[in-house]
Amino acid sequence: MNTRISRIAVTLAAAAVLPLALSACSDGGSDSDKSDSASKASASAPAGASDDGMGSSASAMDEPFGPACSSVPENGAGSFDGMAKDPVATAASNNPALSTLVSAVQKAGLVDTLNNAQDITVFAPTNDAFKKIPKATLDKVLADKAELTKILTYHVVGQKLAPKDLENGSFPTLEKTKLATSGSGESYTVNDSSKVVCGNVKTANANVYIVDTVLMPSS
């Protein structure tokens, strides 16, 4: 009888302990899962990423912008990464949309001047910008080295300009007279007439703003 009572007591004790043991195992598994999840989340997060996303926002603000940027090749010497490795005249020569400008720079003998300059900004007219000039007038300018040099150097500012600098600016050019800029966000104009169609393009020695109209010095 005593032996039977003892067995019953042991059985009841085991029944009481079993749910507690299962509960403990369940809780331990949950903690392990949470730990694994946290580790996986940490491993998948980009290095240096911040909760507020300011890092990616700041990076985006430093990227080229504008409708014409979509026509720039994704790879090669004419891409944004490729242009960043070359001085400005060389970089421009790899962009088909700037072939008329490059030809004019060569005619004026300014390739070395632009490539050797340090920390400059170039407002680069597209081929379509040159087409706005009557052909007879353009041919005359291209044949006059002094006049051509005057016009081309008017497109160059002797300092690197960030987009925020263009919001309401006035800058002396290498031609010695000033040009004016205005705008905000991703919309800027030069001298109230020439629109930036692809801005904040980096080359090895210059910031480039591609524009849709050739700039003319006032004198």
Number of C-alpha atoms within 10 A of each C-alpha: 6 7 8 9 10 11 12 12 12 12 12 11 11 11 11 11 11 11 11 11 11 11 11 12 11 12 12 12 12 12 11 12 12 12 12 12 12 12 11 11 11 11 10 9 10 9 8 7 11 11 7 8 9 11 12 11 10 10 9 11 13 13 12 19 21 17 11 17 16 11 12 14 16 12 10 11 19 20 17 21 16 18 23 19 15 20 21 26 24 20 24 21 18 19 19 15 19 20 16 18 21 24 14 19 22 13 16 20 13 17 18 14 11 20 18 13 14 15 15 20 25 26 24 26 27 22 19 15 19 18 13 12 13 9 11 8 10 15 11 12 16 17 14 13 16 11 13 19 19 17 18 25 21 24 22 24 23 16 17 18 20 15 22 14 15 20 17 13 15 15 18 15 21 17 16 14 13 17 21 15 20 19 19 13 11 17 17 25 21 22 14 12 14 19 22 27 20 24 26 22 21 25 25 17 21 29 24 25 27 25 26 24 23 25 21 13 17 8 5
